[in-house]
């Protein structure tokens, strides 16, 4: 009898050990980014807050044909998602009150008069149109590669007009290195949105009085900011949540479409910037941090948003029903059907990096990202910008040293997705998820 009991105890111990090893393996598998304390100080109405709104009803696509067809998306649901997200970001119940708080927080941070948005002030929205008209002047948008979701953009514009009180004629949507699809322009300039302007590669004008001053010396073309940016009072950074042939592309890299030089179709290559994204090293200078800190770009940004309705493994991949359905919870084999918003550029990209690195649908199709923790180099540089690992002295493009850009850290685990503020700590990221309630 004792022998039998001993064998049972031994069996239970072995099974427990196997379970622990299995759990540890899963933990390690989800810990490509090394764990560390929060770097930097959170900013925004609610410092370090990132709002994640997931609603499966927003996307209805059978995975065939072009992903971007407007019939694949529920406009009412997406507009509701934006309004809910903006309200939550400002810690209010209504989007109009929250927009006011977001503008006040921005103005206060920049030592402008303690006020919200005022009529006549201009807003520039940086979209990511990278997948449309990459190598030519095709205005049809008929590509299966990723770019800003047209319905999401339309709904963001509607919220600005209806909730924030912005006149359509004071809004410009831009990506000065790409071609906006004709159908998208039509969708976003009709009815109450009449007057919204679009600036792409064909009609962008360089402000020759505003060259970009990098904080690190390297050879490349002189880069100029477009007039639509330098004339704007505020910027909204509308990026994509997706992988990239260099690892990831989020709000930081979205500004690769915010400047012009002699290389009309590929300004970042003309600027010689891609070399810094392919080093696969930590502790090196990142031009993304310069763009995040630039007084005309990051310093003007009142809102950061990630379009995660349908996500691509990489910027050059054709989006299909198969490669855009995610495995991690709560997606469980369905589309991501999400948007993220924040006033903290470092926090929102940190959250985006965690989602991408822990998603098999992305990393198993993207060798540049899989197991490559160095893609977060720019986030370490940004979080520790006052004394970065590279020892580079980042400036704001106007001769001033940058002290803080926001907060960087990683979640505790892919299943729980909790950050420091979620765990009751005073500093770090706070990720708030809005989930569509079941109808009864």
N, C-alpha and C positions, 0 to 999 in steps of 0.2 A: 504493500500500500504506500509506504514512504517513498519507494522507488518511483511509483506511478506519479505521486504528487510532485516529486522532484523533477520528473520529466515534464509535467504540465507547467511548473514554474519556469523551467528552462525554456520551454516552447514560447510561453508568454513573453519572457524577457527578450528572446530572439526576435519575435514579431514586433515588440515595442522598439527594439533597436533598429530593425529594418524600417519601421515607420518613421523613426527620428531621422535616419539617414536619408530616406525618401523626402521628408519635409525639408531637411537641410539642403538637399539637392535642388528642390523646387525653389527654396529661398535664394540659393546661390544663382540659380538660373534667372531669377528676377532681380539680380543685384549687379548687373554689368556696370552701372554707375556706382562708384564707391560711395558709401554712406558718409555723411559729414554734417556738422552743425550748419545752421543757416548762415549764408554769406550775404552781407549787406543788410540794408534796412528797408522794410516794406514801405511802399508809397500808395497813395490813393485815399479816397473817402474812408474806406476800411483797408488800412495798410496790408498789402500782401494778399488781398482777396482775389480769387479767381472763381468765376461762376461758370459752371458747366451745366448746360441745359440739354437733356437727352429726351427726345420724343420720336418714337418709331413711326408715328403717323405723318411725320414731315416728308418722308420719302416713300414713293410707290413706283419702283422701277423693277422690271422683270429681268434686268441684266443684259438686255439685247439692244443693239443700236447705240445711239449717242446718249451718254449719261445726262447731258445738260438740257435735254428737251424740257421745257417748262411744265409740261403735263405730268412729269414724274415727281413734282413737288407740290405740296399743299401750301399755298400762299397764306391762308388764314392761320394755319398752324405755325408756320415760320414767323409770321408777324407777331403772333402771341408769344413765341419763344423769345424773340428779341425784346419785347416789352417786359416780359417776366425777368429776363436776365439783367436788363438795365436797372429795373426796380430793385432787384436783389443786390446788384453791385453797389448801389447807392444807399442800401438799407432802408428802402421805402416800399410802400405797397403799389405805387403808381409810377409809370415810366416818366411822366412829365416832371414830377417832383425830383426824381432821381437824376434826370438829365441836368436839371438846375444844380443839384449838388455836385455832379461830376465837373461841371464847368467852374463852379465856385472853388472846388478843391484844386483844380488845375491853376486857376488864377492866383489862389493863395500861395501855392507852391512856387509860383514864378514871381511872387511879390508884386502882382498886379492888384489893382483895386479889388476889394472883397465883394465880388459880384458874379452873377451868372452870365449866360450868353446874352448879347445885345444885338438887336436888329441891325443888319447890315454887315456884321462880321462874317468873314469868309471861312468856309470849311473845305479842306481838300481831303479826299478819301483815297488812300493808296490801295488799289486792288492788285491782285496777282494774276496777270493775264499771260503768264509765261508760256502756257501750252497752246495759245491761240496765235496763229500767224508768226511763228518763231523765225522762220527763214525767208518769208516772203511777205507780200502785201495782201494776203487772203483775208477778207473781211467777213467771211461766212461763219467763222467759228466752228466749221465742220471738221473737228478733230476729236479723237477719243481721249486725248491727253487732258490733264487737269488744268483748270483755271477757276477764277472766282465764280461761285454759283450765281447765276443771273437772278433767281428768285430771292435769294438771300440779300443780294445787293439792293434789289427793288424794295424789299421790306425794311432794310436799314434806312434807306432814303425816306420811306414813308414815315418811319418813326421820328426821324430828324424833323420832317416837315410838320407832322401832326402833334408830336409830343414835345419836341424841343423848340418849336416855333421858328425854324430856319426857313427862309425863303429859298425855293428851288434854284433861283438864279444866283444865289450865294454859295452854291455847292458845286465843286468840281471833282469828278472821279478821274484818276489818272494812273497810268503806267507808261512812262515815257520811252520805254524800250520795246513796247509791244503794240499790236493792233487790236483794238476793241471790235468784237463782232457787231455787225450792223443790227442783228436782232436784239442784242443786249442793250444797245443804245436806245433803240425804239421802245423796248420794254420799260426802261428807266427814265424816259423823258416824256411820257404821255400822261394825259389827265392832270392830276394835281402835282405831278412831277415835272411838268413842262417848264423848261428853263434850266434844268440840271445840265451841266457841261461835261464833256468828256475830252480828255487830252491824252493822246497816244503818241506813237513814234512819228506819225506824219505831221501833226500840228503842234508838237511841243516846242516851246521857245526857251532857250537857255538864258538865264540871267547872268550876263557876263560880269556883273559886279559881285556875284556870289559864288566864287569857286569853292570847292570843298577842300578844307585844310585838314590833311591827315596828321595824326600825332606820331606817325612813324615814317621814316624816310625810305622811300623806294621809288623805282622808276616806273612811270606810267603816264598816260595822257592826263592833261588837266581836265578836271571834271567840274561841271557847272550844275547847280540846282535849277530846276525849271521855274519859270515865272509863277505858275499856278501854285507852287509851294511857297516861294518867298513872299507872295502877296497874301497868303492865307494867314488867318489869325489862329486857326486850330487845324490839327490833322487827326484823322482816324486811320489807324493802321489795320486794314482788313486783309489778313494773310490766310494761307491754307495750312491745315494740319496734314502734312504728308512727308514721305521720305524724299530723299534727293540722292543724286549720283555722288554727292559729297557727304551723305549721311542724313541730314535733316534740313528742312527749310520751314521756318516759322516767321514770327513777326520781325526778328532781327534781320534775316536775309531778304525779307520783302522789300527793303529799301535798295536792293540792287537794281530796282526799276525806278529809282528816284533821282537819277542824275544822267547827264548827257555828256558825250565827248565825241571825238572824231569817228569812233566805231559806232555807226548808227544802230545796227541790230544787236550788238553785244557790248554795250558800254562797260560792264564789269571786266570783260577781257581786255578792252582797250585801256582800262585803268590798271591792268595787271593785278587784279585782286584775287583771282582764283587760286593763286599759288599759296595763299594763307589758309585756304580751306582744305588743302590736300596734303598737309604735312603729317597727319596722323600723330600729332604730338600735343601734349598739354604744356601749359606755361609759355605759350608763344603769342605774339601780337595778333589781334584779330581786328580787321577793318569793320566787322559788324558792330563792335563796341563803339567805334568812332561814329558810325551812323546812328546808333542808339543814343549817343550823347550829343549829336550835332544840334546846335541851337535853333536851326531851321527845320529839323526833322523830329528826332525823338523828343527834344525839349518843347515842341509845339503840340505833342500828341495828347489828346484828351481821352482817347479810348483805343484799346487794343482788342481785336477780335480775331478768333480763329474759325474759319469756315471748315467744319468737320461733318458736313451732311453726307458727303461721299468722299472717302479718302483714297489717295493713290499711293502705291508702294514707293514710287519715285516720280520725279517731274517728267521723265521721258517715257513712262509707261502708258500704254493705252488702258483706260479704266474699263474693267469688265465686271460683270456681276460676281464672278468668282474671286478676283483679286482685291475687291473692295469690301468684302464682308469679313468682319473682324471676329476673332475667336474669344477674346477676353470678355469677362463679365462687365457690364450687363448686355453686351451686344450678342454674344452667344451664337455666332454664325449669321448675323444680320448686318445691315448697314449701320454705320456709326451714328447717323441721324442726330448730330449734335452741333452746338455752337459753344464757344468759350468766350468770355469777355473779362477784361481786367483794366485797371489803370496802372498796373505794374508790369513793365515790359519784360523784366527778368523772371518774375513769377510765372507769367502766362507761358513763356517759352520753356521754363523748367517743367511745368505740368505737361506741355505738349511733348517734350523730350521723353518723359516717363511713359506716356501713352504709346509713343512710337517704338521705343526700345523694347517694350514688353508685349508687342503685338506680333504673333507668328505670321499673320497675313502680310505684314510689312517686312520684318527682318528675314524671313525665309525667301523673300524675293528681292532683297536688297543687301548685297554683300558689303557695301560701303558702311552700312549701319550695324549689321549683325555682329555682336560682340565687340563693337568699337566704341569704347567709352570716350575716346578723344574728340568725338563730335560735339561734346559739351564744353570744349575749351573756351569758347566765347562766353558761356554762362559763368564759368569760374572767373574769367577776366572781368565780366560785367558785375558780378556779385562782389568782387574784391577790388573794384575799380580804383579806389583811392590808393591801394598798394597791391597791384595785381601780381600774380605769379610770374608774369613775363618781365616785370620791373619797368614796363613801358609807362610813361606818364601820359595818360589819356587826357585830352582836352576837348572842349565843346565845339571846336571849329572856329572859335572866336577868341582864342588865346587864354581861356579860363580852364584851370584844372578841374576835373570832374571828381566829386566827392562821393556821390551815391547815385545809382541807377535803379535800385530795387533789390529784391531778395531772391536768393537762389538756394534750393535744397532739393531733395528727392523724397518721394513718398515712402511710407514704411513697408508696403507690400502691394503687389498688383491687385490683390483681392480686396483689400480694405481702402487703399488709395487715400491714406491720411497723411497730413503734413503737421508741422509743429503747432500751428495755431488750432488745428483740429484736435490736438492732444492737450490743449489747455495752456500751451506755452505763450509767452508774451511776444516773441519774435518768430518770423518765418512765414510760410505760405498758409493760407486758409482756402481750401477747396470746398466750395459749396455746390452740391448737385441738386438740380431741379429735375424731378421725375414726373412725367405725366401721370396723374392719378387715374385709376381705373374707373370707368363709368359704371354706375349701378342703376 
